[in-house]
Amino acid sequence: MSASRRSFLAASGLASAGLLWPGRDAWAGPAPARMPAPTSAPASADAGARMLGQSRLLRDEPLARAAVEAAQKAGASYADARLVQWQRESLRVRDDHVSDVGLREEYGIGVRVLADGAWGFAATSRLDSRAVTDAAKAAVAMARRSALLMPEPVVLAATDVVRGAWVSPVQVDPFAVTMAEKVDLLLAAARAALAVSGVHHVDASLLSAREEKLLITSEGSRVHQIFFRVMPGLTATAIDRRRGRFASRDHEVAPMLAGFEHVTAADLTGQAPQIAEDALRKLHAAPVVPGKKQVILAPSNLWLTIHESIGHSTELDRALGWEANLAGTSFLTPDKRGKLRIGSERVQLVADRTQPGGLATTAWDDEAVAGQRWELVKDGIFVGWQTTRDLAAKIGDARSRGCLYAENHAAVAFPRMPNVSLQPGPEDHTTEDLINATDDGILISGRGSWSIDQQRYNFQFGGQFFWEIKKGRLTRPLRDVAYQANTVEFWSSCDMLGGPGTYRLGGTFGDGKGEPGQSNSVSHGCPPARFTVHVLNTGSGT
Amino acid sequence: MTLTRPEAQSLVKSALKAATLKEISVRVSSSREGNLRFAGNAPTTSGEVDRVDISVTATRDRASATVSGTARDAAGVAELVRRAEALAALAPVDPEHVPPLGPQQYADDPRRPIAADPAAAKLDAQARTDLVAQVLKVARDGKLIAAGLLEHGSSSVAFGTSAGLFAYHQATEVSLTTTCRTPDGSGSGWAGTVSHRAADLDAAGAARRAADKAEMSRGGGAALEPGAYTVVLEAQAVADLLEFVLGSLSARAADEGRSFFSRPGGNAIGEPLFNPQVSLRSDPMDPTHPSIPFAGDGQPLPKMTWIDHGKLLALATTRWWAQKQGRKPVPTPRSLFMAGGTASVAELVRGVERGVLVTRLWYNRMLDPRQILVTGLTRDGTFKIEGGKLSGPVKNMRYNESPAAMLGQVLALGRPERVVAGNDGVVVVPPMVVDGFHFASVSDAV
């Protein structure tokens, strides 16, 4: 069993512990869509309830209420206040020593208002009644100024008033594990990789994050949530000084909405020799011959291609031009919903904020809309958008899909990506089945470089490891491989999918969007799948 | 409100006073920022944010830990110190540890903060909407659709150590970027303007440049065959590519065999690597574009020449690496000035018989650090040049090219200008004519 498989089972095992929507296994394939969305999440388990009850944010809840009231008094037709606290711990090991130990905390309040039909926002880390009232008034004042330049007012789709609390499932609070234990784990993994002769450098890291927020809206909603996310990492680098070449190989473990149990299950030390061997193999791999080829993309590679080509193109704000100045627009437009074929009939892509382990999983978004699961691409046809309350109203949808998120108290909430996942095929194929069915191709795993245009047509992706496939067999490792394709051609060429047993999550803490830029954490699940692409050689030919 | 020198110094002092370990360093950053986004010819979101961030690094027996938080008073600072010290007690020894620096001499005069403009510090919601209104007017008059961002901020950063160092810097910045698109989505143009001075922000000018490009690209264009082209890169596109060369200017990566600048047994310092027209320097005290005069660890940032007429003169060297190699430390710069000429972009275009004009580049990613091979795409204003004239729009293209190789194939340089950089540093570069630039595939994106 691969590391990612084991760790994923560990994470999804949390679901059966009853902490998160019992009965749904993220890796076990498509479950019935949850529509209409639930308006409240299940009660948190005892540990979660205790964390919520001891929260520092409760002390400051009256300030959040005061901010909302001040905004209303100043003339806001809608207001929300978010108290947000972040804790991030980073630990990095290089070879035989610790290179970085850091703990970052951020805490403050952000007030978002709608006044005269325009948005305003102000944030402060000063938590006293004068500061939050001033922030609320400033937000209303700037909304009113903006309104003078607006041809039509912002309209919000209806939502239910909700009151609830939720803690993401966690077996072991990563902040309760001692620094010594974490350091030992990383140093042991680095030692195990360095023990492989020819490996010159090893970097190991562990990022742990705890996000807590309490949202109060002028419509009467109140939601209090805590999220735990962890990201273990291990990279081995081999250097061939004679030929002036070096090669790095990353562990393919995914970051997860989970506790320290995910780090333990990733078994960095056990996997380290393999990672090290792979780095050496990459160093001595044969250069790829470019051309049009079939590629089998492992979930550790395909998740990012889903993120870039489908995740971003189905963001409705992009399609409406709201991100035209930086992130870009989309090849999808509102008139294409339900009509445009963007993939072969086997392509099913689902947005899901209820997926166990998913980094973008949440009980409610930043305007108290419940997390949901819905279709983006059904049988290859584009059918769904990612929306927020103002976006839903723009295209006449009755309800928001719950995609509003702000990276911290100081950032204005705006539309962000949910977990977007490719559903496994019905045939129950294994990765080996896909390889055996391929005459001339490449198996690509892991995340390499990635680049895609601002409307999400033309992309070029690398990977971590490349196996040549000849006549249904893995023959030898290749290097300097990148694949280039057009989004619609790529998904239309998808002719084989792994089954439910091959489904894995990949993800990132660093999904960037917006101006000023904000970061979002998001996961993408998928089976391995086969496509036809242009393969490039990105090496210098030596 | 940003913290004044005495306010920041008092927080630094309270951290040092609260410390029980001998080695402590403290950074106090504060900012007040405002922004207004717009799209579809109307404001979308706006914001005002005030922040204070304090970061404490504590060291015990060469083992360090850093704790940061949004504390704002002496008690909050003392708590950060306590936590950093507790974490340092658990952290293992870092063999690469260097002790904090003692007092340093900086190039600036604390009584005359040249990087902070009082007018920029006073910008408010009304100023933001007034500036954005200028952009929206240009777009509406041209029957175009504008999106963009106006941002302004004042900030201060203070850094102090238990060895007696204290550094303080105040700055302001105002920037506006805008993309104008034709209503049918067939044409797009981008422009940006940035300065530390409010008076230097030319919102209407940027809007007109973006609008002109959108208009010129209306209807889209033909697809060029992938291949090698002579290109005129506007300053923004040059900066987009140069970033990768700058990121590679590390002595350690070079000495360890991981970089373009690696050589058997060392690095490429002293080698003529680029076209003789290429010179690159940094200067925190540049009168037009001042920047912070100290590095993150308090080292003074000197006036420095990195590349002189194509010859590599220096690589950034951390204090530890310098100590290990018996060299002088060279801090990573926060300002970059590339030498150029006096020609405008239009004049550069006149000198090109056949080629492509590139406004900016997008989603640029390193493919191979040994060659500094990078991929990315052209965007928001890509035009064919024929007989020294822009002869029409062309489809955007993906390039696979080495910015290092590009610096070897420079044909001409124009007048340098400050560009909107991804980080908060100052980047001033010229537009550039380059021979044999490699476009790999065509993109349908507009």
Interface residues (C-beta under 8 A of the other chain):
Chain A: D96 H97 V98 S99 D100 V101 G102 L103 R104 E105 E106 Y107 G108 A118 W119 G120 F121 A122 A123 T124 S125 R126 A135 A138 A139 A141 M142 A143 R145 S146 L148 L149 M150 P151 E152 T178 M179 A180 V183 L187 H201 T237 I239 R241 G244 R245 F246 L320 G321 W322 E323 A324 N325 L326 G328 T329 F331 A410 A411 V412 F414 S449 W450 S451 I452 D453 Q454 Q455 R456 Y457 N458 Q460 G462 D480 A482 Q484 N486 E515 P516 H534 L536 T538 G539 S540
Chain B: E33 N35 L36 R37 F38 A39 G40 N41 A42 P43 T44 T45 S46 G47 E48 V49 D50 R51 V52 D53 A63 S64 A65 T66 V67 S68 G69 T70 R72 R83 L87 A88 L90 A91 P92 V93 D94 P95 E96 A125 Q126 R128 T129 V132 A133 L136 I145 A147 G148 L149 E151 T177 T178 T179 R181 G185 S188 W190 E256 G257 R258 S262 P264 W362 Y363 N364 R365 M366 L367 D368 R370 Q371 L373 T375 G376 L377 R379 N396 R398 N400 A440 S441 V442 S443 D444 A445 V446
